[in-house]
Amino acid sequence: MVASRTERLKAIAVVAPSVGAILLFVYVFIGWTVRTSFSQWRGILPDYTFAGFDNYIAVLNSPRFMINVWNTIFFTAFFLLTTIALGLLMAYILDKGVRGENFFRTVYLFPMAISFVVTGVAWRWIFNPTVGVNAILQTVGLDALVWGWHTDPSRLGTFHLALIPVIIAASWQLSGYTMAMFLAGLRGIPADLIEQARIDGASEFFIFRKILFPLLRPIVFAAMIVLGHFSLKIFDLVYTMTGSGPAFSTDFPAIFMYERTFRANQYGQGAVIAVAMLLLVSVVIVPYLASTLRKEKA
């Protein structure tokens, strides 16, 4: 009894600092942000005078915030599609046992070792209107394909074309992550199952569509959750690569929050945007956690 009590105390002592840090730096600051969103804090000095929903109304009525929402929707959709497709393709190729697999696996994973700030700076140069891709296109005589990339304010409906370079850069950074997830999933599928399908005359496309992909669906779902969480709070890559872009064409809620809070000193409105981002992330994370808990109980 004494030994078990001692073990419990040791376990509590080990876990307590982490739990305390999470409570302080996550939940306490979430509560502080929510409180600030209802305040009249509009300067450097704090002012927690209750302002009701004035800050929420001001942010929701802001045209820039609606642009942020549309940019986030488009970026998330195309970013998820591109990253998952590239990761699955690379994993499928590596799973076939290509020569130099270790080399290619390292190359695919290398972008994950680079910070998003470095990625943003590098791709900003690549898509610079006067150098990088445009210079190559002009050199080979494809002047018709030269355009402003992230400096182009034109739109296709509500989709800003300047988002395309951002989607490419973000997909390049994280496609190796999804490749690793899919490769682990493919290596976990019994080889006998695939071999039996080949003996029965199934084509490679049929095997992929009817056997491999259904078994990889949980990994696809997990990748969508992780990548969706990233896309909803993206900041550093976009800020260093394009900023908010011409006519807010590459603007996102995190950039809007940063500028309203630390440049305009509108701390109340900045807190509102932070709360909105938290709700968006919760929409993605909470259903995933709920489904995971149900599976564990089952």
Secondary structure, 3 states (H helix, E strand, C coil): CHHHHHHHHHHHHHHHHHHHHHHHHHHHHHHHHHHHHCECCCCCCCCCCECCCHHHHHHHCCHHHHHHHHHHHHHHHHHHHHHHHHHHHHHHHHHCCCCCHHHHHHHHHHHHHCCHHHHHHHHHHHCCCCCCHHHHHHHCCCHHHCCCHHHCCCEECCEECCHHHHHHHHHHHHHHHHHHHHHHHHHCCCHHHHHHHHHCCCCHHHHHHHHHHHHHHHHHHHHHHHHHHHHHCCCHHHHHHCCCCHHHCCCCHHHHHHHHHHCCCCHHHHHHHHHHHHHHHHHHHHHHHHHHHHHHHC
